[in-house]
C-alpha cells in the first residue's frame, strides 16, 4: 500500500518540510505545517479552530477558513493543566455539517484554481 509509505506519521520536520516545499498547495490547520508552508512559499488553505488567525496564522497569505461564531480564548499552548477543558469551550469550531463541508471543499478548489498554475 503506497499510502502507508507516503503518509507515514513517522516523518521528521525536515521530511515534512520537503513534502510541503514540493507540494503545489498546502491544506492544513493551525500547526507547524502552515508555518513551514509560509516560509517555503507554498500557497494554501488553513482551517482555524480555537485559535485566532491574526495571532497564529498568515491571513494576508493563506486562504483562511474559520467557522462563524463566538469562540473563547484557549490557552492550549501556554498551560497544560486545564488546557483540555478550556479547549472544549471551542469544540464546535471544528464540527461541520455536510453542507459546510461541501462549502469548504468548493472554497478550497476555487482558491487552488486561483493560485496554482
matplotlib code that plots the C-alpha trace (Angstrom):
import matplotlib.pyplot as plt

x = [0.0, 1.7, -0.2, 1.5, 4.9, 3.9, 1.7, 3.8, 3.3, 7.0, 8.3, 10.6, 10.3, 12.8, 10.9, 7.6, 9.3, 10.5, 7.0, 5.4, 8.1, 7.4, 3.6, 1.7, -0.8, -1.0, -4.2, -4.0, -4.8, -3.1, 0.0, 3.7, 2.8, 1.3, 4.4, 6.6, 4.3, 4.5, 8.3, 8.7, 6.3, 3.7, 0.2, -2.6, -5.7, -5.6, -8.6, -8.6, -10.3, -9.9, -7.0, -7.3, -5.9, -4.5, -2.4, -1.4, -1.5, -1.0, -4.3, -2.5, -1.0, -3.3, -6.9, -8.2, -11.3, -12.9, -16.4, -18.5, -19.5, -18.1, -15.0, -13.2, -9.5, -7.9, -4.5, -3.7, -0.2, 0.6, -0.6, -1.1, -3.1, -6.6, -5.9, -8.0, -11.0, -10.5, -10.3, -13.7, -15.2, -14.4, -15.3, -17.9, -15.4, -14.4, -17.7, -19.2, -22.4, -22.4, -23.3, -20.5, -18.0, -19.2, -18.8, -15.3, -14.4, -15.7, -13.8, -10.5, -11.0, -11.6, -8.5, -6.4, -7.6, -6.5, -3.1, -1.9, -0.9]
y = [0.0, 3.2, 5.5, 4.0, 4.9, 8.4, 9.4, 8.0, 9.7, 8.9, 11.7, 14.2, 18.0, 18.1, 15.4, 17.3, 20.4, 18.7, 17.4, 20.8, 22.5, 20.1, 20.4, 22.8, 23.7, 23.1, 22.3, 22.1, 23.5, 25.9, 23.8, 23.8, 22.7, 26.1, 27.9, 25.7, 26.3, 30.1, 30.0, 27.9, 29.9, 27.2, 28.7, 27.1, 27.0, 26.9, 25.9, 27.7, 26.1, 27.5, 29.8, 33.2, 33.7, 37.2, 35.8, 32.4, 32.4, 34.5, 35.9, 38.1, 34.9, 31.9, 31.3, 31.2, 29.3, 29.9, 28.7, 31.8, 32.2, 33.2, 31.4, 31.9, 32.4, 29.0, 28.9, 25.5, 26.5, 28.1, 25.7, 22.0, 21.7, 22.9, 23.2, 20.2, 21.6, 25.1, 23.9, 22.1, 25.6, 25.8, 22.3, 23.5, 25.4, 22.2, 20.5, 20.8, 19.8, 18.0, 21.3, 23.2, 20.5, 20.9, 24.7, 24.2, 22.0, 24.5, 27.3, 25.4, 24.3, 28.0, 29.1, 26.4, 27.4, 31.0, 30.2, 27.1, 27.3]
z = [0.0, -1.2, 1.2, 4.3, 2.8, 1.6, 4.6, 7.4, 10.8, 11.5, 9.3, 11.0, 10.5, 7.6, 5.8, 6.3, 5.1, 2.0, 1.2, 1.8, -0.4, -3.3, -2.9, -5.2, -2.4, 1.4, 3.2, 7.0, 10.3, 12.6, 13.1, 12.3, 8.7, 7.9, 9.2, 7.0, 4.0, 4.6, 5.0, 1.8, -0.3, -0.7, -1.1, 0.8, 3.0, 6.8, 8.9, 12.2, 15.1, 18.6, 17.8, 16.1, 12.6, 13.2, 16.1, 14.8, 11.0, 7.9, 6.8, 4.2, 2.6, 3.2, 2.4, 6.0, 6.9, 10.3, 11.2, 12.1, 15.7, 19.0, 20.3, 23.6, 24.1, 24.7, 26.5, 25.0, 24.1, 27.4, 30.1, 30.2, 33.4, 32.2, 28.5, 27.5, 29.5, 28.2, 24.6, 25.0, 25.0, 21.3, 20.3, 17.8, 15.8, 14.1, 13.8, 10.3, 8.7, 5.3, 3.6, 5.4, 4.3, 0.7, 1.0, 2.5, -0.4, -3.0, -1.3, -1.4, -5.0, -6.0, -4.2, -5.8, -9.2, -8.5, -7.0, -8.7, -12.4]

ax = plt.figure().add_subplot(projection="3d")
ax.plot(x, y, z, "-o")
ax.set_aspect("equal")
plt.show()
